[in-house]
């Protein structure tokens, strides 16, 4: 990765130091007009104003001063911060919240959905100051595993490095989650489970919420168009959907175990973890798995925009939300989808499954094929395939060479023009 694409370290550190001092002053000197004795103000229209916190309780949605709310959070064992992965404002809010909590609880560890467990040695070296930006991102295989713009996350990583705050790799390999979705949790041998224990069972309410994500997933993978509807009993009992639920639970359980493991022993730190809001909302996902593991002192905080729906903001969605203003987003086209699930292989990239009706199926790709070349380049890792597909423009053809048994086949994936 070109270092010129990454902001210079000093450009991060100077504003972080200033922000840290300002937040600390606001917390300890009750500046910024948010004193601990201020009376809570009921949020207008049910949503917090931009830049304000709202605490969700049985009494409703009530704005709460920043210092009071962060002091409340600092007493917990775990604070979970949600996000939409590609929203810059969400990452700024996460950083400011982490800075404020660190002023109150410097004995802190930061957990991340963005790293698989195997990346932990690289995280340790980064925090110890032994890796530069580009080398760190290469070592954790950022583009291959996560793929979102690293510049959105680097200020948080830099803050952890500056203050020697341990960083925790909470995730598992995507291949494990994909295999659970394909075959079910019971079919995964114990040796292949990466130490993940049996997740707590999903409630019916959680399954109903995941059903909407399941339909979105089906559409995004090229399985057609679905009319949104409330699922019936037959929908919830569908084996493919049940495997989808199990895959999501394994993902949640893995992250919860990573957090709970850091709390073992004497004088545990405050663990602040950042992950997609879908893993946190309504007390399901990671919060449910943490409670099953015996971690009960936890708080969930989400960024909240009016477009998220003020009527949706109710006690139980989270413990607190922070008001984010609606902002026009740059137009983006959906990332192209080939319609396959992949995993590492000894030589090349293994195709684990092919979505019926997808671009991959139309190109003649089959499950158990091994992709050895794509776009004229060797396919040595899953990231090579992901990157080649994401570069593909609508209406173009993508050459793919696969090994199928003793045969080597040259195939062409034809991406439809933009509608």
C-alpha positions as CSV (number, residue, x, y, z in Angstrom):
1,X,0.0,0.0,0.0
2,X,1.3,3.4,-0.9
3,X,2.2,5.3,2.3
4,X,1.3,8.6,0.6
5,X,-2.3,7.4,0.8
6,X,-2.1,7.2,4.6
7,X,-2.2,10.4,6.7
8,X,1.2,11.2,8.3
9,X,1.5,10.1,11.9
10,X,1.9,13.6,13.2
11,X,-1.4,14.6,11.5
12,X,-3.1,12.0,13.7
13,X,-1.2,12.5,17.0
14,X,-1.6,16.3,17.3
15,X,-5.4,16.4,17.0
16,X,-5.7,13.3,19.1
17,X,-3.7,14.9,22.0
18,X,-5.7,18.1,21.7
19,X,-9.0,16.2,21.6
20,X,-8.0,14.1,24.6
21,X,-7.2,17.2,26.6
22,X,-10.4,18.9,25.7
23,X,-12.5,15.9,26.5
24,X,-10.7,15.4,29.8
25,X,-11.3,19.0,30.7
26,X,-14.9,18.7,29.8
27,X,-15.3,15.7,32.0
28,X,-13.3,16.8,35.1
29,X,-14.0,20.5,35.1
30,X,-17.6,20.2,33.9
31,X,-16.9,22.5,31.1
32,X,-18.7,22.7,27.7
33,X,-21.9,23.5,29.5
34,X,-22.6,19.9,30.4
35,X,-22.4,19.7,34.2
36,X,-23.1,16.6,36.2
37,X,-25.9,18.4,38.0
38,X,-27.7,19.4,34.8
39,X,-31.3,18.3,34.6
40,X,-31.9,15.7,31.8
41,X,-33.9,17.0,28.9
42,X,-36.3,14.8,27.0
43,X,-35.1,14.4,23.4
44,X,-37.2,16.3,20.9
45,X,-39.2,14.1,18.7
46,X,-37.7,10.9,20.3
47,X,-34.3,11.4,18.7
48,X,-31.3,13.1,20.4
49,X,-30.0,16.3,18.8
50,X,-26.7,16.1,16.9
51,X,-23.8,16.1,19.3
52,X,-26.0,15.0,22.3
53,X,-26.3,11.7,24.2
54,X,-29.6,10.1,25.0
55,X,-30.0,7.5,27.7
56,X,-32.7,4.9,27.1
57,X,-34.6,3.7,30.1
58,X,-38.0,2.6,31.2
59,X,-38.9,6.3,31.5
60,X,-38.2,6.8,27.7
61,X,-35.5,8.6,25.7
62,X,-33.9,11.2,27.8
63,X,-30.9,13.4,26.9
64,X,-28.0,13.1,29.4
65,X,-24.9,15.2,29.8
66,X,-21.8,13.7,28.3
67,X,-19.8,13.6,31.6
68,X,-22.6,11.9,33.5
69,X,-23.1,9.2,30.8
70,X,-19.5,8.4,30.3
71,X,-19.0,8.2,34.1
72,X,-21.8,5.7,34.1
73,X,-20.2,3.7,31.3
74,X,-16.7,3.8,33.0
75,X,-18.1,1.7,35.9
76,X,-19.0,-1.2,33.6
77,X,-16.9,-4.2,32.6
78,X,-17.6,-3.8,28.9
79,X,-18.7,-1.0,26.6
80,X,-19.8,-1.9,23.1
81,X,-19.8,0.8,20.4
82,X,-21.7,0.1,17.2
83,X,-21.0,1.5,13.7
84,X,-21.9,1.4,10.1
85,X,-18.5,0.3,8.7
86,X,-18.2,2.9,5.9
87,X,-19.6,6.0,7.8
88,X,-16.8,8.4,8.8
89,X,-18.9,10.2,11.3
90,X,-19.5,6.9,13.2
91,X,-15.7,6.4,13.6
92,X,-15.2,10.0,14.8
93,X,-17.8,9.4,17.4
94,X,-16.2,6.1,18.5
95,X,-12.8,7.9,18.8
96,X,-14.2,10.7,20.9
97,X,-16.0,8.2,23.2
98,X,-12.9,6.1,23.6
99,X,-10.9,9.3,24.5
100,X,-13.5,10.3,27.1
101,X,-13.6,6.8,28.7
102,X,-9.8,6.6,28.7
103,X,-9.7,9.8,30.7
104,X,-11.8,8.0,33.4
105,X,-10.5,4.5,33.0
106,X,-7.0,4.4,31.6
107,X,-6.9,0.7,32.4
108,X,-8.5,-0.1,29.1
109,X,-8.4,-2.6,26.3
110,X,-9.9,-2.1,22.8
111,X,-11.5,-5.0,21.0
112,X,-12.2,-5.0,17.2
113,X,-14.4,-7.0,14.9
114,X,-12.1,-6.0,12.1
115,X,-9.3,-8.5,13.0
116,X,-9.3,-12.3,13.0
117,X,-7.7,-13.9,16.0
118,X,-4.6,-14.9,14.0
119,X,-3.8,-11.1,13.7
120,X,-3.2,-10.8,17.5
121,X,0.6,-10.9,17.3
122,X,0.6,-8.0,14.8
123,X,-1.7,-6.0,17.0
124,X,0.6,-6.5,19.9
125,X,3.6,-5.3,17.9
126,X,1.7,-2.3,16.6
127,X,0.8,-1.2,20.2
128,X,4.4,-1.7,21.2
129,X,5.5,0.7,18.5
130,X,7.4,-1.8,16.4
131,X,5.3,-1.5,13.1
132,X,4.7,1.4,10.8
133,X,1.2,2.1,9.3
134,X,1.7,0.3,6.0
135,X,3.5,-2.7,7.5
136,X,0.8,-3.0,10.2
137,X,-2.0,-3.1,7.6
138,X,-0.1,-5.6,5.5
139,X,0.5,-7.9,8.5
140,X,-3.1,-8.0,9.5
141,X,-4.2,-8.5,5.9
142,X,-6.5,-5.5,6.2
143,X,-7.6,-5.4,2.5
144,X,-8.1,-9.1,2.3
145,X,-10.0,-9.6,5.6
146,X,-11.8,-6.4,6.1
147,X,-11.5,-4.2,3.0
148,X,-13.1,-1.0,4.2
149,X,-11.1,2.2,4.0
150,X,-8.3,1.9,6.6
151,X,-8.2,5.7,7.0
152,X,-11.5,5.5,8.8
153,X,-10.0,3.3,11.5
154,X,-6.4,4.5,11.7
155,X,-7.1,7.4,14.1
156,X,-8.4,4.8,16.7
157,X,-5.5,2.5,16.1
158,X,-3.1,5.5,16.5
159,X,-4.7,6.5,19.8
160,X,-4.3,2.9,21.1
161,X,-0.6,2.9,20.0
162,X,0.0,6.4,21.6
163,X,-1.3,5.3,25.0
164,X,-0.2,1.7,24.8
165,X,-3.8,0.5,25.1
166,X,-3.9,-3.3,24.3
167,X,-5.9,-4.1,21.1
168,X,-7.8,-7.3,20.9
169,X,-8.5,-9.3,17.7
170,X,-12.1,-10.6,18.3
171,X,-13.1,-12.2,15.0
172,X,-12.7,-15.6,13.4
173,X,-11.9,-16.5,9.9
174,X,-14.6,-15.8,7.4
175,X,-14.3,-19.3,6.1
176,X,-15.6,-20.6,9.4
177,X,-18.7,-18.5,9.3
178,X,-19.3,-19.4,5.6
179,X,-18.9,-23.1,6.4
180,X,-21.5,-22.8,9.2
181,X,-23.9,-21.1,6.8
182,X,-23.4,-23.9,4.3
183,X,-23.4,-26.9,6.5
184,X,-24.6,-25.9,10.0
185,X,-22.6,-25.7,13.3
186,X,-23.0,-29.3,14.2
187,X,-21.2,-30.3,11.0
188,X,-18.0,-28.4,11.9
189,X,-15.4,-30.6,13.6
190,X,-14.3,-29.4,17.0
191,X,-10.7,-28.9,15.7
192,X,-12.0,-26.4,13.1
193,X,-14.1,-24.3,15.4
194,X,-11.2,-21.9,16.4
195,X,-12.0,-22.5,20.1
196,X,-15.6,-21.1,19.7
197,X,-18.0,-22.8,22.2
198,X,-21.7,-23.5,21.5
199,X,-23.5,-20.2,21.3
200,X,-26.5,-19.4,23.4
201,X,-29.7,-20.2,21.5
202,X,-31.3,-17.5,19.5
203,X,-34.7,-16.3,20.7
204,X,-37.6,-16.2,18.3
205,X,-37.5,-12.4,18.3
206,X,-33.8,-12.4,17.3
207,X,-34.5,-14.9,14.5
208,X,-37.3,-12.7,13.2
209,X,-35.0,-9.7,13.1
210,X,-32.3,-11.8,11.4
211,X,-34.8,-12.9,8.8
212,X,-34.7,-9.4,7.3
213,X,-30.9,-9.6,7.0
214,X,-31.2,-13.0,5.5
215,X,-33.4,-11.7,2.7
216,X,-31.0,-8.9,2.1
217,X,-28.1,-11.4,2.0
218,X,-30.0,-13.6,-0.5
219,X,-30.5,-10.6,-2.8
220,X,-27.0,-9.3,-2.5
221,X,-25.6,-12.8,-3.4
222,X,-27.7,-12.8,-6.6
223,X,-30.5,-15.1,-5.6
224,X,-33.2,-12.8,-6.9
225,X,-35.6,-10.3,-5.5
226,X,-37.7,-10.8,-2.5
227,X,-40.8,-9.1,-1.2
228,X,-40.2,-8.0,2.4
229,X,-42.6,-9.7,4.8
230,X,-42.9,-10.8,8.3
231,X,-41.6,-14.4,8.5
232,X,-44.0,-17.2,9.2
233,X,-43.2,-20.4,11.1
234,X,-42.2,-22.2,7.9
235,X,-39.8,-19.4,7.0
236,X,-38.2,-19.5,10.5
237,X,-37.9,-23.3,10.3
238,X,-36.3,-23.3,6.8
239,X,-33.0,-25.2,7.1
240,X,-31.1,-22.7,5.0
241,X,-32.3,-19.9,7.2
242,X,-31.5,-21.8,10.4
243,X,-27.9,-22.3,9.1
244,X,-27.8,-18.5,8.5
245,X,-28.8,-17.9,12.1
246,X,-26.2,-20.3,13.4
247,X,-23.5,-18.6,11.3
248,X,-24.4,-15.2,12.8
249,X,-24.5,-16.7,16.3
250,X,-21.0,-18.2,15.9
251,X,-19.8,-14.8,14.8
252,X,-21.3,-13.2,17.9
253,X,-20.1,-15.9,20.2
254,X,-16.5,-15.6,18.9
255,X,-16.4,-11.9,19.6
256,X,-18.0,-12.3,23.0
257,X,-15.5,-15.0,24.0
258,X,-12.6,-12.7,23.0
259,X,-14.0,-9.9,25.2
260,X,-14.8,-12.3,28.2
261,X,-11.4,-13.8,28.0
262,X,-9.7,-10.4,28.6
263,X,-11.8,-9.9,31.8
264,X,-10.4,-13.0,33.5
265,X,-7.9,-12.6,36.2
266,X,-7.3,-9.9,38.8
267,X,-7.9,-6.2,38.1
268,X,-9.5,-6.6,34.6
269,X,-9.5,-3.5,32.4
270,X,-12.5,-1.8,30.9
271,X,-13.0,-3.5,27.5
272,X,-14.3,-1.2,24.8
273,X,-15.2,-3.0,21.7
274,X,-16.2,-1.7,18.3
275,X,-18.3,-3.6,15.8
276,X,-21.2,-3.4,13.4
277,X,-24.4,-2.2,15.1
278,X,-26.2,-5.3,13.8
279,X,-24.3,-7.3,16.4
280,X,-25.5,-5.2,19.2
281,X,-29.1,-3.9,18.7
282,X,-31.9,-4.9,20.9
283,X,-29.7,-6.8,23.3
284,X,-29.2,-9.7,20.9
285,X,-26.0,-10.8,19.3
286,X,-22.8,-10.1,21.2
287,X,-24.6,-8.8,24.4
288,X,-26.7,-12.0,24.6
289,X,-23.5,-14.1,24.2
290,X,-21.7,-12.1,26.8
291,X,-24.4,-12.5,29.4
292,X,-24.4,-16.3,28.6
293,X,-20.6,-16.2,29.4
294,X,-21.3,-14.5,32.8
295,X,-20.5,-10.9,31.8
296,X,-23.5,-8.9,33.0
297,X,-22.0,-5.4,33.6
298,X,-22.0,-4.1,30.0
299,X,-23.4,-1.1,28.1
300,X,-24.3,-0.8,24.4
301,X,-24.0,2.6,22.7
302,X,-25.0,3.3,19.1
303,X,-24.7,6.3,16.8
304,X,-28.2,7.5,15.8
305,X,-29.4,9.6,12.9
306,X,-33.0,10.8,12.3
307,X,-33.0,8.6,9.2
308,X,-32.6,5.6,11.5
309,X,-36.1,6.3,12.6
310,X,-37.0,8.1,15.8
311,X,-39.9,5.8,16.3
312,X,-37.4,2.9,16.4
313,X,-35.6,4.5,19.3
314,X,-37.0,2.8,22.4
315,X,-35.7,1.3,25.6
316,X,-34.0,-2.0,24.8
317,X,-32.5,-1.0,21.5
318,X,-29.3,0.1,23.3
319,X,-28.4,1.6,26.6
320,X,-27.6,5.0,25.0
321,X,-27.4,6.6,21.6
322,X,-25.4,9.6,20.3
323,X,-27.1,12.0,17.9
324,X,-25.5,12.1,14.4
325,X,-26.8,14.6,11.9
326,X,-28.1,13.3,8.6
327,X,-25.6,14.1,5.9
328,X,-25.7,13.7,2.2
329,X,-23.6,10.7,1.3
330,X,-21.6,10.4,-1.9
331,X,-23.3,8.3,-4.5
332,X,-21.9,4.7,-4.5
333,X,-22.6,1.8,-6.7
334,X,-23.1,-1.6,-5.1
335,X,-19.9,-3.6,-5.0
336,X,-20.0,-6.3,-7.7
337,X,-20.9,-9.8,-6.6
338,X,-19.5,-12.9,-8.2
339,X,-21.8,-15.2,-6.2
340,X,-19.3,-17.6,-4.5
341,X,-18.1,-18.3,-1.0
342,X,-14.3,-18.9,-0.9
343,X,-11.6,-20.2,1.4
344,X,-7.9,-20.6,1.4
345,X,-6.3,-23.6,-0.3
346,X,-2.8,-25.0,-0.6
347,X,-2.5,-23.6,-4.1
348,X,-5.1,-21.0,-5.1
349,X,-8.5,-20.2,-3.7
350,X,-11.1,-22.9,-3.0
351,X,-14.7,-22.3,-4.1
352,X,-16.8,-23.6,-1.3
353,X,-20.2,-22.9,-2.8
354,X,-21.8,-21.2,-5.8
355,X,-25.0,-19.2,-5.6
356,X,-27.7,-20.5,-8.0
357,X,-28.3,-18.1,-10.9
358,X,-25.3,-16.0,-10.0
359,X,-22.6,-14.6,-12.3
360,X,-20.3,-17.3,-11.1
361,X,-22.7,-20.1,-12.0
362,X,-23.3,-18.6,-15.4
363,X,-19.6,-18.6,-16.0
364,X,-19.4,-22.3,-15.2
365,X,-17.7,-22.1,-11.8
366,X,-18.6,-25.0,-9.5
367,X,-18.2,-25.8,-5.9
368,X,-14.7,-27.4,-5.1
369,X,-13.1,-25.6,-8.1
370,X,-9.8,-24.0,-7.1
371,X,-9.2,-20.5,-8.6
372,X,-5.6,-20.2,-9.6
373,X,-5.7,-17.0,-11.7
374,X,-8.0,-14.1,-12.0
375,X,-7.8,-11.0,-14.2
376,X,-4.5,-12.3,-15.5
377,X,-2.9,-12.5,-12.1
378,X,-2.1,-15.4,-9.8
379,X,-4.8,-16.0,-7.1
380,X,-2.7,-16.9,-4.1
381,X,-5.1,-15.8,-1.4
382,X,-8.8,-15.0,-0.9
383,X,-8.0,-11.3,-1.0
384,X,-6.7,-11.6,-4.6
385,X,-10.2,-12.8,-5.7
386,X,-12.1,-10.2,-3.6
387,X,-9.9,-7.3,-4.9
388,X,-10.2,-8.4,-8.6
389,X,-14.0,-8.6,-8.3
390,X,-14.3,-5.3,-6.6
391,X,-12.3,-3.6,-9.4
392,X,-14.6,-5.0,-12.0
393,X,-16.8,-2.4,-13.8
394,X,-20.4,-3.1,-14.9
395,X,-20.6,-4.5,-18.4
396,X,-17.1,-6.0,-18.4
397,X,-15.7,-9.5,-18.5
398,X,-13.5,-11.1,-15.9
399,X,-11.2,-14.0,-17.0
400,X,-10.9,-16.7,-14.3
401,X,-8.7,-19.8,-14.5
402,X,-9.8,-22.7,-12.2
403,X,-8.4,-26.2,-11.5
404,X,-11.1,-28.9,-11.4
405,X,-9.7,-32.2,-10.5
406,X,-7.0,-32.9,-13.2
407,X,-8.3,-30.2,-15.5
408,X,-7.4,-26.6,-15.9
409,X,-10.3,-24.5,-17.3
410,X,-10.3,-20.9,-18.6
411,X,-13.7,-19.3,-17.7
412,X,-15.1,-15.8,-18.2
413,X,-17.4,-14.1,-15.7
414,X,-19.6,-11.6,-17.5
415,X,-20.8,-8.7,-15.3
416,X,-24.0,-7.1,-16.5
417,X,-24.1,-3.4,-17.4
418,X,-25.4,-1.0,-14.9
419,X,-29.2,-0.5,-15.1
